[in-house]
């Protein structure tokens, strides 16, 4: 492997998914917001709003209400537009 090809601030960082609470340890150059303990060691931390642990595409769980309620909302808007 080539030496000296990574930036000087390339280090392990813990990303915390705020929606699910999952933590991921990934090497990154991102600016850290704080520090947290992960698997017995202290790492820089970055909070993220969504990740594969909480995104509906990966989890298979749909959010935002049922299809029936969305149909009712659409029909209500349609009727309001006709008036």
N, C-alpha and C positions, 0 to 999 in steps of 0.2 A: 504494500500500500504506500502511496506517496506521502511524504511528510510535509508539514506546513501548508496544507491546502485548505484547511478550515479556518474561519475567522477566530480571532483570539477569544471572543466571548461565546464560542460554541460549547455548551455544557448541558448536562441533564436538567430538565425543567419539569415540574409537576403541573399538569393542566387539570383544573378542577371544573367539572361540569356542574353548573349551578342548578340545572333542572333535575338532574338525577343524583347528584352527589358523588358520582364516579370520579376516580382519579387516574390519570394516565401519566406515566413517566416517559418522556420523549426528549431527545437532544434537540436543542434549538438555540437561536441567537436572539430571541424575543426579549424585550425588556420585562423583567419580573416585577410583580406588584408586592411581593412579600416573600415569606418563607413558610414552609410547612414540613412536618415530619411524614415521611413515607417509607414504609418497610424498614424502620429503624434508623434512617438517615435523614438529615435536613437538606431540603432542596429549595431553590427559588420556585415561586408559585405564580401561575397566571390563571385567573378565573375566566371561563368561557360560558356563554349562555346556552349553547347547544352542541352536542357531539353525537357520535354514533350510538352512544348509550341512551340518548333521549330523543333523537330525531325519529319521527313517525315512519319514515321510509325504512329505517333499519330495525325498529322495534316492532313494526306491524300494528301498532296501536294508533288509531286515528284520534285526533283531538279537535276541539272546536264544535262540538255538538253533533247530533245525529243527522242523517240525510233527510229524515222527515221534517225536522225543524227548518232545515235550509230550504226545502221545497216550499214550505209555508211562508217563509220570509220572501222568497222570490215571487210567489203568487200575490202577496200583499203589496210588494213594490209594483208589480204589473198592474194591479187594480188601481193603485194610487196614480200611476202614470196616465191611465185612461181618463181620469177625472179632470 
